């Protein structure tokens, strides 16, 4: 295997401490997270290789696309770069597909549009399905996806991986770094007090959502401090990420 195990440990160094922080701050249950991960493990096909992700990401410029309020203004620029790997956070898959852009990788905990998650899978996207204590009831949706890899925030085992990250958006960035991206450029990743129209399906607790975005931002700042690749954002400034205008993207992709 050229692979993954030779250049990256199964977990981001220091992640366990961050996971314990998340459990403490949000009152989540490690026991319930493990129960969900075990259930997802029982559902998944073992045929999907991590080397497929490595091939799409390692040493490449990668677009990470979130479902924040700025996403709509980004789409016309994302559309210009058909050969750049796109790692897409859940609800952002709908925005891309509606604009005739096929996502390469979709990171989801299954609270986005099921219709568009299924469409992404049919377009041959690798689906990274995250298990946690609150989504065990929706995990069987993973059976509908062609190429599906399961993740957890806890200890990896069996077919369940841990690439790091908390929300769909920051998990995209953790995934890109884990598999050795050369450059990570974020679009639609705002981490503010507004929730984008593509971010959630149905009703949700806005206060909790904003708190999760704040935590995701702090995790990305922590990740960027570790280095190993170049971090950029076209959205609002975030520590450790170079702020770029859309006009700068062509040069970044070229070099």
Secondary structure, 3 states (H helix, E strand, C coil): CCCHHHHCCCCCCCHHHHHHHHHHHHCCCHHHHHHHHHHHHHHCCCCCCHHHHHHHHCCCEEEEECCCCCHHHHHHHHCCCCCCEEEEECCHHHHHHHCCCCCCEEEECCCCCHHHHHHHHHCCCEEEEECCCCCHHHHHHHHHCCEEEEECCCCCECCEECCCCCCHHHHHHHHHHHCCCCEEEEECCCCCCCCCCCCCCCCCCHHHHHHHHHHHHHHHHHHHCCCCCEEEECCCCCCCCEECCHHHHHHHHHC
